[in-house]
Amino acid sequence: MQDNATEVTAAGIARLAGVGRAAVSNWRRRHADFPRPVGGTETSPSFALAEVESWLRKQGKLAEVPLRERVWQQLSGHPGGPVTALTHAGCVLLLIHDRPPVWLEVSAGSDERLAEMLPGALREVFTPRFGPEPAMNTEAVNAGSVNTEAANTEATNAEAVNAEATNAEAVNAAPTVNTSPPAGPHPAVRTPTAPELLPSAPLLRGVAELAAELGARQTFEFLLGRHLDANPRQYTLTPADLAGLMADLAGPARTVLDPACGTGALLRAAATRPDQRLYAQDSAPELATLTTLRLALHTWSSVRGAAGDTLRADAHPGLHADAVLCHPPFNERNWGHDELAYDPRWEYGFPARTESELAWVQHALARLKDGGAGVLLMPPAAASRRSGRRIRADLLRRGALRAVIALPVGAAPPYNIPLHLWVLRRPERAPAQPEVLLVDVGQFAGEGRGGPDWRAVREAVLDAWQAFGRPGRFTERPGLARALPVIELLDDDVDLAPARHLPPATSTDGAEQLTAVRERLGETLRLTADLTPPRADAARPARWPLTTIGELARGGALVLRTGGNGGHARVPVLTDHDVLSGADPSGTLPESEEEAVLTEPGDVVVPVLGGGSVARVIDETTRGAALGRNLVLLRPDPAALDAWFLAGFLRGTANNRQASSYASTATRLDVRRLQLPRLPLDEQRRYGERFRALDEFERALRHAGRLGEQLVRGMYDGLAGGTVAPD
């Protein structure tokens, strides 16, 4: 009965059967016994998973549902929603991880027995891992609420009591229990009740089966990763490489706090030893819950997670941590400016309404012990906005701000901005001659959206930071790193942007780099000379019999697919700009019900907008990318069509002109109307070899153009900056 409550979309059916979504649409039209929709919308209906499985097996289209897909479909179609399902799955996976014999005992028997026995078993695991749970609202429990925030009605700061907090006022400030939801923070994970767990019983059995195959931790990572991919706009992720760098800058720590934990990337990077205590808080209850469970599965450390607005309702007011790591929300106007004017955390000045990031900086310093380290990801504007100059000045004077590191573009969302890292240290005493380390590793940015060269970024940043920490060992690196006396920054602006204070690269380095670029340009130009096609012999215009792409598609000589608006969020997307510029796949698309079209070697991709005659043959370097919007993919049958022959003739100017339609502001290509000559396969390959040579020549020219631009830009910079002599 419970299985019938799980619903699956057309895209999910396609995944189960290993086909495209179009095949599912055909089955619905052609088979009268195909299961009827039980939910969803008219344009995106959903079906009962059990009925779909039965129909697929009866039709011989499915021998057995893959276990991963079955569990995922149960989770995504859970009647309480995917977050509730993922939370219950995480609870059971932690039980399996910590006490597997207990799970075997409680899972024996009916679903009702499982739901009745599971809360007690979970409580035995949660108490040593997360601390004792506060008293719960009986009325809310009996209502079967799955909302974590509504279920925990005692606002007692359990974290401060049970996490060795030293603030006695926070310990004794618990209000009386009432029937309304708590206004303050509350523990992120609570024990679900039997009525809440009963609808999840089939899912939990499937999760346990998958854990036997993958392991408890890997199972939760798989399910959580799928959930994050399905909601890319809902969550801001911290890349693993950046999280690792931030943890290394903070150094070894026994107690670590992340006051805006998100999905837990920073605390996972910092969790390196079993005797640690990890503290997490997030304003989104579902994130706080999932992250707390994720951390408990990732490490044997004690985890204290809380849900609540950190600035307004701090869950750890008595904590003095060894390290604070934080990727705070940027540019928040409603961060509590009006309510928090007299908050004791504003030791360095009351932040302006537009300076929410400086509020997070001071919160981090307030939660550090003397000598503790904090690392925050910051927008570059926070280093120079006039409204924050007084706070920045005081941070510098008192030695609390130790380093500002400018990251390359693409290091973290938003990817088009070069974000900063601020390294903090809670001063034990005022330094006699304070200095601040300024680092700019923007030169290690990668091309497109591939991300920066993290190995080079990591080495440059850590080398500079470690040398800065050893008196007398730091050596200035022009263009990269400099230790600057604080007094030189205390002007009217207190501008901390590293690029404004770093000296340019030395003339030797600049000359060597320009020489290397010039040599590469010379090699590329020689290559273009070798690739230049020989002079074409005069010939009379050929009169071939012609066919169209539409006719070839109908005859099965090729498959025609169009790019969509969605796909798997982790798959790179080939955009129309990439095709036009010859670049690697650089786009992204949100997860959607639409099945993504993935490229294969030998495919021919054609843009349909812009009026240009361009076609690109997919090779090994671009295989597996999702097809972006405004692109058409042609997949020729190698026994009937040569891919390079196809691409070459599609690029003909006259061919494109006759297949294009014109609107008032754009030109659109009707790919089905493009024409090809009917030639034997051997003759196609002769033309294909010539078209391939032209493509190589075109790529070499494009590369030479980029190198030429780099050389010219470097010469301008070198001459203007004095690093290159005019003679």
Disulfide bonds with the S-S distance in Angstrom:
none
